[in-house]
Amino acid sequence: QVQLVESGGGLVQAGGSLRLSCAASGRIFSINPMGWYRQAPGKQRELVASITSGGSTNYADSVKGRFTISRDNTKNTVYLQMNSLKPEDTAVYYCHAERTVVGVPYDYWGQGTQVTVSS
């Protein structure tokens, strides 16, 4: 099993910044990639950003240029730096990790952290 613990959500005004952290523990061997998803009320969960163990990143078009994902493999932690926040970024943000065992991928999720951006 893999446990993911998130921190860093909160309330911020439009144009402000927040940094989310997600620490992985447990069977962290072969975790790849890690990333962040978000889910706004009444909407489906969507990918925000992901990063591989080698540092390759992928971003949703809506956050490109504003959000930066990074990963500290020594601490088994992934970060999401969110700048120039907009009210439409308001959502519950979930940390995600994928672990492949004998060719079978398993998904793990954090408990979620609320991000609220006021206009």
Summary of the structure (lengths in Angstrom):
residues: 119
radius of gyration: 13.8
end to end distance: 39.8
largest distance: 47.6
contacts: 348
relative contact order: 0.32
helix: 5%
strand: 61%
